[in-house]
């Protein structure tokens, strides 16, 4: 479906605009749930983002939003909150003069994505296709993308990276597909699940 057609449909589908406006959590809510006060809201977009670092194949469904959410959505919104985690890490001690400790900076992030589809059937189709390709991806054991995909129930799938530092929760409800991703925070799966629970609770 062409983007021009999508733009026209955005104003003809009742409730679509309202859904992408009221479902995502505010920055303060994300800080409270995550327990990390260093987040800033860096991205708020109505178009899926490409990820050119993802290898071709089923793993594109993990990180490339164009592949993950398809092109049949009628309203789309993705919000990213990022913040630096800084920890002092001493360099390896070598013979000779003492070396000053170095600082390692890691960027933590949460990503809330809401996609509204023309029907419940279409939202379910996108959900099922994505879960299938994600499952295929983790079975390949590609470095950086290995992990597990688990069904909590018929409407919820959870991806957890093998490093434990990246997790996301994908939920389909009515004609809406919701995804919450958390990276580089301890207890990433719990944070993603809690944010997702609030979003889904706001769907009528």
Secondary structure as UniProt FT lines:
FT   HELIX           3..9
FT   TURN            10..12
FT   TURN            14..15
FT   HELIX           16..22
FT   HELIX           27..34
FT   TURN            37..38
FT   STRAND          40..45
FT   TURN            52..53
FT   TURN            58..59
FT   HELIX           60..63
FT   HELIX           65..69
FT   STRAND          73..89
FT   STRAND          102..117
FT   HELIX           120..139
FT   TURN            140..141
FT   TURN            143..145
FT   STRAND          147..153
FT   TURN            154..155
FT   STRAND          156..161
FT   TURN            162..163
FT   STRAND          166..173
FT   TURN            174..175
FT   STRAND          176..183
FT   TURN            186..187
FT   HELIX           188..201
//
